[in-house]
Amino acid sequence: MKIAVITLNQNDNYGNRLQNYALQKYLFDKIKVNKIDTIWYDPKYTCISRVDAFTWKTWIKYFINWKTIRSYLKKYYIEDTIRMYNISKFTNRIKTRFDFQIKDKINEEYDYFITGSDQVWNPNFWSKNNNHANIRFLKFVPKEKRIAYAASIAIPEIPKDKEQFFKDSLNEMKTISMREKAGADLVKKLTGREVPVVVDPTILLSKEEWQKIEMIPEWYSGEKYILTYFLGNPSPIIENLAKKNNWKIYNLMDKSNLDLYASRVEEFVYLIEHAELVATDSFHACVFSILMNTPFLVVNRKEKGMADMTSRIDTLLELFGYQNRYIVNGECDLSDEEILHMDFSKVKDIQEREKKRSKDFLEKALNLKVSNR
């Protein structure tokens, strides 16, 4: 069997690269797919494109300071390019086919096409120029070949002007599974279809499998630290814990620390596993904290219930029973002891149960015999 995967093509995001790798590895190792490629249809986030993008128009914008691009290029262009380059090294682990046009005959080369995981159906991430909406709903292949695995919409409501497109596109999918309960509810609201909620592909691989790809950062000398991964300053809770225990605070979004900011994907996994605590608003940082049994807190600057993208993290925390791990507006209901000593005893059993559900879904979607194991 031959399968092609459509997901977000990004060399600027750890979680995207990790979920893409995990889905390919799981399909190859556990579903026994003969050939699997990720179709890289978007030139925007390749390292080459960042060089190509520096055209004569960019120079004009630089000299007239158009929309502050001059300030950005002076301060952060090099840092962002290095970070993207380092993340792109991990893409070499992913069987990738670069096809910026998605040629007409691609349908003949694969038995099925899987869209997902990640926020493939978030309309805020669609570009008209690159035809993202049609590509991520697999409109370029027959309906009977269109499968969604752990697709994410990640917003609370579909914009009114896109509702009909979503309804038609969802109804044209052969099989759908979503990553968040809120997404499954939106699918049912639009189409009446009951669709399962399955785990992100990163949860399909074991802790031991992820440890095999880890890489120790060259700059790291063994000190204890709290790892933060969000925009903005750490809350007093984080700062007090670090001070009380004489721990460093390493912020993955600190552009002034290039070694840290430009961490490779393999270093990202290592830094999460070996942290004393992770504080983040990243879905995948939460996933790896759970898989690696690292205490973590979720930083949310909005009041719970407001329109944001926390549904993906809410679903994850509910699955593993960690709904109390939020810092909201700088406050947390947990004591220091509760923050730093989490019970991970049920993680493996929950993970194995969800892997079984995901395998059953994929085997059924691919018209294979559903495993009874």
C-alpha positions, 0 to 999 in steps of 0.5 A: 500500500502507498500513502501520501500525507498532507500536513502543514509544511513548516520548518519553523515549528517543532511540533509540526515536524514531530507529528509528521515524523511520528505519523509516518513512522507509525504507519510504516512500522505498525500499519505496515505501509509499503511506501509513504511520502509527505507531500511538501506543497508549500514553498514558504517555509523551506530554507531556500525560500527565505533566501529567494524571498530576499528580492529587490522588493525586500531591499526597497522595503528595507530602505523605506522601513516599510511596516518595520521590515527594516527593524526586523531584518536588522534584529531577527532575520539571521536568528530566524533563518538559523532556527529554521535551518536547524529545524529543517535538519529534522525534515531529513528524517521524514520521507518528503516529496517536494511538489509545489504544484501537486501534479495531476497524476499524483493520484495514480501514485498512491492508494490513499491520501491522509490529511493531518495532524496539526491545524490543517483545517484552521482557516487562519492558516490558509493562503489563497495564493497557495490554494491551501484550503483545497489541498488540505481537504484533499480536493485533488484526489477522488473522494474515496481516497480522502482520509483525515487523521487527527485533523485540527480546526483549533478555533471555536467557530467556523467563519460564516463565509467559510461554513458552506465550504467546510460543510461541502468539503467535510461531506466529501471526505471518505473518513474523518477523525479529529484531534480535539473534541471541539473539532468533532463537535464542529464537524457534527454541527456542520454535517451531522457526522459523528466522528471519533477523536483520536490522539496526535501522532506524537502520542503513537510513539513510546517514550523509548522511541522518542529517546532514541532521537534525542540530542544533548545541546552542545552548550548544556553542562548539566545544570538544573533548569525550568524550560519555558516555551511561550511569548512573554515573561515568566509568571512570578510562579515560575520565577519563584520556583527557579529562585527557591531551588537555584534553577536556571530558566531557559526560554526557547523563545529568547532570541537573544540566546541563539543557542537556545532559540535555534535549538534543533528538534532533537534538542527540543525533545531532550530539553523537555525530558530533562527539565525540572519543570516545563511552562508552556502554551504549546500543545506539543510541549505539553504532549512531550512533557506528559510522554517524558514524565516531566512536570509542566504548567500550561500558561494561558493569558486568557480567561478560560472559555474565551475564544482562543485555541486552547481546545486542543490542550483542553482535550489533551489534559482531559485525556490524561487527567491533568486539567488543573495544570493551568496558569491563568492570568499569572495564577495557579491553584496548585502548591509548589509541591503539587506543581513539581510532583506529578503522578504519571503512573497512568500515562502508559496505560492511557497511551496504549489504549489510545494507540489501539483506538488509533490503529483500529481507525487507521486500519478501517479507513485504509480498508485493512482488517481491524486488529483485535490486539 
